[in-house]
Amino acid sequence: MQEYLNSDKSQIIIWKRLLYMLIYGILAGLVRMLIWVVILIQLGTVIFTGEVNQHLLNFGQRLSAFLYHMLLFLTFNTDDLAFPFASWGLTKEPELLKPRSKV
């Protein structure tokens, strides 16, 4: 967070990040609803067939990773943007920011 306050373009950076945060906040709500749909369909599949649907399993994993990446950005744990402002490559772990100690 300190680099946001000390840079020459701090206001631009903060407003740009706020715009991304608003978009990711809306997307996170939609993704959470979609994850619940996947949960309910997967539960129905297991109840009626006794087996997990592999396609839903993979889709749920990708949605969960996408939500995780968005939440890391929203909580200032990373500066890496998630999809749609970056590629869908969700297997890459985001680079987390290190907390700075006050000296």
MARSEDREN-803912 format. One line per field, with one value per residue: x negated, y, z of N, C-alpha, C in turn; residue number from 1. Coordinates in pm, whole numbers, plus 50000, padded with zeros to 5 digits. Layout:
# residues N
n.X: c(X | ...)
n.Y: c(Y | ...)
n.Z: c(Z | ...)
ca.X: c(X | ...)
ca.Y: c(Y | ...)
ca.Z: c(Z | ...)
c.X: c(X | ...)
c.Y: c(Y | ...)
c.Z: c(Z | ...)
n: c(NUM | ...)
***
This chain:
# residues 103
n.X: c(49918 | 49797 | 49648 | 49846 | 49907 | 49675 | 49595 | 49556 | 49772 | 49987 | 50262 | 50382 | 50321 | 50459 | 50729 | 50757 | 50719 | 50941 | 51149 | 51102 | 51147 | 51420 | 51533 | 51439 | 51563 | 51836 | 51823 | 51733 | 51956 | 52134 | 51992 | 51990 | 52262 | 52283 | 52112 | 52266 | 52472 | 52330 | 52260 | 52513 | 52604 | 52402 | 52440 | 52696 | 52629 | 52458 | 52634 | 52828 | 52682 | 52467 | 52209 | 51945 | 51962 | 51721 | 51670 | 51812 | 51674 | 51417 | 51489 | 51593 | 51360 | 51204 | 51364 | 51352 | 51079 | 51063 | 51229 | 51075 | 50841 | 50951 | 51035 | 50790 | 50681 | 50873 | 50836 | 50590 | 50372 | 50233 | 50108 | 50159 | 50372 | 50682 | 50871 | 51114 | 50906 | 50665 | 50507 | 50689 | 50545 | 50554 | 50409 | 50166 | 50008 | 50082 | 49861 | 49794 | 49810 | 49563 | 49594 | 49503 | 49282 | 49306 | 49062)
n.Y: c(49881 | 50115 | 50196 | 50301 | 50539 | 50691 | 50740 | 50942 | 50945 | 50880 | 50936 | 50875 | 50604 | 50503 | 50566 | 50422 | 50163 | 50151 | 50152 | 49901 | 49745 | 49788 | 49668 | 49404 | 49347 | 49335 | 49124 | 48921 | 48874 | 48770 | 48540 | 48398 | 48332 | 48167 | 47962 | 47847 | 47743 | 47546 | 47387 | 47292 | 47154 | 46962 | 46827 | 46719 | 46552 | 46369 | 46255 | 46131 | 45976 | 45874 | 45937 | 46177 | 46456 | 46507 | 46721 | 46932 | 46939 | 47026 | 47276 | 47405 | 47416 | 47592 | 47822 | 47872 | 47928 | 48158 | 48333 | 48340 | 48470 | 48720 | 48807 | 48825 | 49045 | 49241 | 49265 | 49382 | 49211 | 49139 | 49281 | 49184 | 49153 | 48987 | 48775 | 48961 | 49123 | 49013 | 48716 | 48403 | 48215 | 48051 | 47877 | 47965 | 48080 | 48377 | 48655 | 48735 | 49028 | 49139 | 49195 | 49503 | 49595 | 49839 | 50074)
n.Z: c(50000 | 50059 | 49834 | 49677 | 49797 | 49787 | 49525 | 49226 | 49058 | 49216 | 49261 | 49014 | 48996 | 49218 | 49153 | 48918 | 49014 | 49182 | 48995 | 48869 | 49097 | 49147 | 48920 | 48953 | 49196 | 49125 | 48938 | 49109 | 49271 | 49080 | 49002 | 49241 | 49263 | 49039 | 49114 | 49318 | 49162 | 49024 | 49243 | 49329 | 49099 | 49079 | 49319 | 49273 | 49059 | 49185 | 49370 | 49204 | 49016 | 49149 | 49095 | 49047 | 48833 | 48604 | 48430 | 48545 | 48784 | 48704 | 48594 | 48821 | 48973 | 48821 | 48830 | 49106 | 49138 | 48982 | 49131 | 49365 | 49271 | 49205 | 49459 | 49592 | 49459 | 49524 | 49798 | 49819 | 49818 | 49597 | 49293 | 49052 | 48780 | 48728 | 48500 | 48324 | 48242 | 48216 | 48090 | 48076 | 48211 | 48476 | 48627 | 48707 | 48993 | 49164 | 49220 | 49539 | 49742 | 49966 | 50314 | 50459 | 50713 | 50968 | 51027)
ca.X: c(50000 | 49708 | 49611 | 49958 | 49908 | 49552 | 49563 | 49597 | 49903 | 50065 | 50405 | 50422 | 50312 | 50567 | 50856 | 50757 | 50741 | 51079 | 51232 | 51086 | 51209 | 51565 | 51565 | 51418 | 51666 | 51957 | 51794 | 51723 | 52093 | 52188 | 51921 | 52038 | 52392 | 52257 | 52055 | 52379 | 52541 | 52245 | 52274 | 52644 | 52607 | 52311 | 52508 | 52800 | 52563 | 52409 | 52750 | 52898 | 52595 | 52366 | 52076 | 51918 | 51947 | 51585 | 51673 | 51853 | 51564 | 51314 | 51546 | 51597 | 51223 | 51162 | 51439 | 51298 | 50949 | 51093 | 51276 | 50959 | 50756 | 51018 | 51033 | 50654 | 50667 | 50962 | 50783 | 50456 | 50268 | 50158 | 50138 | 50187 | 50512 | 50742 | 50954 | 51093 | 50796 | 50548 | 50547 | 50765 | 50452 | 50576 | 50327 | 50051 | 50032 | 50050 | 49750 | 49849 | 49729 | 49508 | 49624 | 49385 | 49279 | 49280 | 48935)
ca.Y: c(50000 | 50231 | 50244 | 50379 | 50670 | 50763 | 50760 | 51069 | 50926 | 50803 | 50954 | 50799 | 50462 | 50470 | 50570 | 50310 | 50042 | 50155 | 50108 | 49755 | 49685 | 49789 | 49565 | 49273 | 49328 | 49289 | 48990 | 48825 | 48838 | 48681 | 48412 | 48326 | 48272 | 48058 | 47851 | 47780 | 47663 | 47428 | 47304 | 47226 | 47056 | 46853 | 46752 | 46640 | 46447 | 46266 | 46187 | 46048 | 45882 | 45819 | 45976 | 46319 | 46498 | 46558 | 46853 | 47029 | 46946 | 47114 | 47410 | 47460 | 47446 | 47714 | 47934 | 47899 | 47993 | 48293 | 48409 | 48357 | 48573 | 48849 | 48845 | 48869 | 49181 | 49329 | 49284 | 49440 | 49110 | 49131 | 49382 | 49111 | 49156 | 48859 | 48782 | 48977 | 49215 | 48928 | 48590 | 48310 | 48119 | 48054 | 47781 | 48038 | 48143 | 48520 | 48697 | 48807 | 49137 | 49114 | 49303 | 49581 | 49629 | 49981 | 50093)
ca.Z: c(50000 | 50069 | 49701 | 49623 | 49859 | 49763 | 49384 | 49166 | 48995 | 49314 | 49242 | 48896 | 49030 | 49311 | 49082 | 48824 | 49093 | 49227 | 48882 | 48861 | 49214 | 49127 | 48820 | 49015 | 49297 | 49055 | 48884 | 49220 | 49308 | 48975 | 49008 | 49360 | 49228 | 48945 | 49192 | 49384 | 49060 | 49003 | 49363 | 49328 | 48989 | 49115 | 49424 | 49206 | 48982 | 49278 | 49428 | 49106 | 48944 | 49238 | 49048 | 49030 | 48694 | 48591 | 48364 | 48648 | 48880 | 48645 | 48582 | 48956 | 49015 | 48750 | 48888 | 49239 | 49120 | 48933 | 49246 | 49452 | 49211 | 49219 | 49600 | 49624 | 49407 | 49600 | 49933 | 49805 | 49835 | 49472 | 49191 | 48928 | 48740 | 48687 | 48381 | 48181 | 48214 | 48196 | 48025 | 48160 | 48270 | 48621 | 48698 | 48761 | 49122 | 49161 | 49305 | 49653 | 49793 | 50100 | 50408 | 50498 | 50855 | 50993 | 51098)
c.X: c(49914 | 49671 | 49723 | 49955 | 49786 | 49523 | 49616 | 49738 | 49999 | 50215 | 50457 | 50424 | 50428 | 50702 | 50868 | 50785 | 50886 | 51174 | 51224 | 51157 | 51362 | 51608 | 51550 | 51519 | 51796 | 51937 | 51789 | 51862 | 52156 | 52123 | 51966 | 52173 | 52373 | 52196 | 52167 | 52459 | 52462 | 52258 | 52404 | 52656 | 52519 | 52374 | 52618 | 52741 | 52516 | 52526 | 52812 | 52810 | 52492 | 52224 | 52067 | 51903 | 51812 | 51582 | 51713 | 51744 | 51456 | 51363 | 51551 | 51460 | 51175 | 51235 | 51385 | 51164 | 50968 | 51138 | 51162 | 50869 | 50820 | 51013 | 50894 | 50632 | 50750 | 50908 | 50639 | 50345 | 50185 | 50197 | 50168 | 50337 | 50558 | 50816 | 51070 | 50980 | 50663 | 50598 | 50617 | 50675 | 50457 | 50488 | 50205 | 50089 | 49997 | 49934 | 49806 | 49753 | 49684 | 49547 | 49495 | 49394 | 49247 | 49154 | 48922)
c.Y: c(50125 | 50286 | 50324 | 50522 | 50754 | 50794 | 50894 | 51060 | 50853 | 50818 | 50875 | 50651 | 50420 | 50467 | 50455 | 50179 | 50037 | 50109 | 49956 | 49687 | 49682 | 49681 | 49426 | 49245 | 49277 | 49148 | 48885 | 48781 | 48743 | 48543 | 48331 | 48261 | 48153 | 47937 | 47776 | 47696 | 47535 | 47333 | 47225 | 47122 | 46936 | 46766 | 46663 | 46526 | 46333 | 46187 | 46089 | 45947 | 45816 | 45855 | 46127 | 46347 | 46568 | 46697 | 46962 | 47047 | 47041 | 47258 | 47478 | 47497 | 47575 | 47837 | 47972 | 47970 | 48137 | 48383 | 48438 | 48469 | 48712 | 48897 | 48888 | 49013 | 49278 | 49359 | 49334 | 49340 | 49091 | 49248 | 49316 | 49114 | 49016 | 48881 | 48879 | 49073 | 49143 | 48799 | 48499 | 48209 | 48119 | 47957 | 47850 | 48102 | 48291 | 48552 | 48784 | 48917 | 49102 | 49228 | 49374 | 49614 | 49777 | 49993 | 50236)
c.Z: c(50000 | 49933 | 49636 | 49677 | 49823 | 49617 | 49335 | 49108 | 49088 | 49294 | 49123 | 48926 | 49120 | 49239 | 48982 | 48899 | 49143 | 49118 | 48865 | 48978 | 49201 | 49028 | 48881 | 49125 | 49238 | 49002 | 48994 | 49266 | 49208 | 48981 | 49129 | 49333 | 49135 | 49015 | 49265 | 49286 | 49035 | 49122 | 49359 | 49217 | 49022 | 49223 | 49364 | 49126 | 49072 | 49338 | 49329 | 49034 | 49033 | 49197 | 49033 | 48881 | 48680 | 48525 | 48463 | 48753 | 48830 | 48635 | 48719 | 49007 | 48948 | 48804 | 49025 | 49231 | 49072 | 49047 | 49342 | 49400 | 49226 | 49364 | 49645 | 49577 | 49491 | 49739 | 49934 | 49833 | 49710 | 49383 | 49058 | 48900 | 48700 | 48555 | 48409 | 48143 | 48201 | 48131 | 48127 | 48228 | 48421 | 48698 | 48761 | 48893 | 49113 | 49254 | 49417 | 49697 | 49934 | 50193 | 50449 | 50646 | 50870 | 51076 | 51140)
n: c(1 | 2 | 3 | 4 | 5 | 6 | 7 | 8 | 9 | 10 | 11 | 12 | 13 | 14 | 15 | 16 | 17 | 18 | 19 | 20 | 21 | 22 | 23 | 24 | 25 | 26 | 27 | 28 | 29 | 30 | 31 | 32 | 33 | 34 | 35 | 36 | 37 | 38 | 39 | 40 | 41 | 42 | 43 | 44 | 45 | 46 | 47 | 48 | 49 | 50 | 51 | 52 | 53 | 54 | 55 | 56 | 57 | 58 | 59 | 60 | 61 | 62 | 63 | 64 | 65 | 66 | 67 | 68 | 69 | 70 | 71 | 72 | 73 | 74 | 75 | 76 | 77 | 78 | 79 | 80 | 81 | 82 | 83 | 84 | 85 | 86 | 87 | 88 | 89 | 90 | 91 | 92 | 93 | 94 | 95 | 96 | 97 | 98 | 99 | 100 | 101 | 102 | 103)
***
